Amino acid sequence: MFRKIIVLLGLSGLLFACQDSVRHNQDARILAIGDSLLSWNSAFGSSVPDVISKELGQPVVDRSVSGAWMLTRDGDEEGRGVNVPYQYEQGAWDWVVVNGGGNDLLFGCGCGRCDAVLDRLISVDGSVGQIPDLVRRIRADGARVLYTGYLRSPDLLTPIEHCKNDGDELEARIARLAAAEDGVYYVSMQDVVPPGGLTYFAPDLIHPARKTSRKVGERLASAIRQLNGRP
């Protein structure tokens, strides 16, 4: 049942992504790609990309899709438009906001024996894998990359609490990638939810509540402001 819910959420997210492609704003200089951390609350106009747009006063093209995986397979035409690397498209972007990898850990290995999945996503030193490949492709096109981490749920029992250790390892590797690559920045969200912060989540205790999407979007917008001031 839980898996069916995730699939349905992914399909609804795909619909939003397709709609966004139609109304692509040619003046936009920020692109958002990823999974439900970004896309959630888009129906209310209060998703993370919506908040970034409002905070910065400029359009953001949102191609994120609920249920998206980071990993792709050669010749996997069915995954196009859903997997995070396929969401990226060339453009005159100044920034590409990225997240992803959580669904690969949750559904690819059950947040259990995930060493192989983690290594395919990104190596221990952050130099090799699907995530570095995507980041470097974006950088080669001239945009800077803002990679956002996932929420944590301290002192709460959630359906994804068992993913914490793998999530921590994934983000530690992404942080190493960002430290080594020019124009790539990692923004942690591990402290957004306070201990026992039940109201920071949607009723499923997985996705962000509207106020949480706002906090994540505000943090990312603030990072873009600060980094835009650097040479």
QUIWO-V584710 format. One record per residue. OMEGA is omega in radians with two decimals (* if undefined). D_CENTER is the distance of its C-alpha to the mean C-alpha in Angstrom with 1 decimal. Layout:
omega;d_center
OMEGA;D_CENTER
OMEGA;D_CENTER
//
This chain:
omega;d_center
-3.12;24.4
-3.14;21.0
3.11;19.7
3.12;21.3
-3.13;19.5
3.13;16.0
3.13;17.4
3.09;18.7
3.13;15.5
-3.14;13.9
3.11;16.9
3.09;16.8
3.12;13.3
3.10;14.7
3.11;17.6
-3.13;15.7
3.13;14.1
3.10;17.6
3.14;19.1
3.14;16.8
-3.14;18.1
-3.07;21.6
-3.14;21.3
-3.12;19.6
-3.07;20.7
-3.14;22.5
-3.09;22.6
3.11;18.9
3.12;17.8
3.09;14.1
3.07;11.6
3.08;8.1
-3.13;6.4
-3.08;3.8
-2.98;5.1
3.03;7.3
3.13;5.8
-2.96;5.7
-3.05;8.6
-3.11;10.8
3.12;14.0
3.12;14.0
3.14;17.5
-3.07;18.7
-3.08;17.5
3.02;15.6
3.11;11.9
3.09;9.8
3.07;10.5
-3.12;14.0
3.10;14.5
3.14;13.6
-3.13;16.1
-3.11;18.7
-3.07;18.5
-3.14;19.0
3.11;21.3
-3.08;19.9
3.06;18.2
3.06;14.5
-3.09;13.9
3.09;11.1
3.13;10.6
-3.06;7.5
3.06;9.3
3.14;9.8
-3.08;10.7
3.01;9.1
3.03;9.9
-3.06;9.3
3.06;13.1
3.09;15.5
3.11;19.3
3.11;22.0
-3.11;23.5
-3.09;20.9
-3.10;21.5
-3.11;20.4
-3.08;16.8
-3.12;16.7
3.12;14.6
3.11;12.5
-3.03;11.2
3.14;8.4
3.13;11.2
3.09;13.4
-3.11;11.3
3.04;12.1
3.12;15.6
3.11;18.0
-3.14;19.0
-3.07;20.4
2.91;17.1
-3.09;17.4
2.92;13.8
3.09;10.6
-3.01;7.5
2.82;4.7
3.11;2.0
-3.12;4.3
-3.10;7.9
3.13;8.7
3.09;10.4
3.13;12.2
-3.08;13.6
-3.06;14.5
-3.13;16.1
-3.13;16.9
3.08;18.9
-3.06;18.9
3.11;17.7
3.09;21.3
-2.95;22.5
-3.08;19.2
-3.10;20.6
3.12;20.7
3.10;17.2
-3.11;16.0
3.08;18.3
3.10;17.1
-3.09;13.5
-3.11;14.9
-3.09;18.4
-3.12;19.7
3.08;20.5
-2.99;17.2
-3.00;19.1
3.06;18.8
-3.08;16.4
-3.12;13.9
3.07;11.3
3.12;14.2
-3.14;15.5
-3.11;12.6
-3.12;12.5
3.07;16.3
3.10;16.5
-3.12;14.7
3.13;16.9
3.10;19.9
3.00;19.5
-3.12;19.8
2.97;16.5
-3.03;15.1
3.03;11.5
-3.08;9.6
-3.08;7.1
3.08;6.0
-3.09;7.2
3.04;7.8
2.96;10.8
-3.08;14.2
-3.09;17.2
3.10;20.3
3.07;23.6
3.05;22.2
-3.09;22.6
3.13;19.6
-3.11;19.0
-3.12;16.3
-3.12;18.2
3.13;19.4
-3.01;16.0
-3.07;16.3
3.11;18.1
3.09;15.9
3.09;12.8
-3.14;14.9
3.11;16.0
-3.07;12.7
3.05;11.6
3.12;15.3
3.11;15.1
3.10;12.2
3.09;14.3
3.07;17.2
-3.12;15.7
-3.14;15.0
-3.06;18.5
-3.02;20.0
3.09;18.6
3.07;19.7
3.11;17.4
-3.05;14.2
3.10;13.1
3.12;11.2
-3.14;10.9
3.05;11.5
-3.03;11.2
-3.10;13.8
-3.09;16.5
-3.13;15.3
3.11;16.9
3.10;20.6
-3.14;22.7
-3.05;23.6
-3.07;21.3
-3.07;21.5
3.10;21.1
-3.13;17.6
2.97;16.5
-3.12;17.2
3.14;20.3
-3.12;18.6
3.08;17.6
-3.02;14.1
-3.08;12.2
2.94;12.5
-3.11;15.8
-3.14;16.2
3.14;17.3
3.03;14.3
3.11;12.0
-3.13;14.7
3.11;14.7
3.14;11.0
3.12;11.6
3.13;14.9
3.14;13.9
3.11;11.6
3.10;14.5
3.11;16.9
3.12;15.4
3.10;15.7
-3.10;19.2
-3.10;20.3
3.08;19.1
3.13;20.7
3.13;23.9
3.10;23.9
*;25.9
//
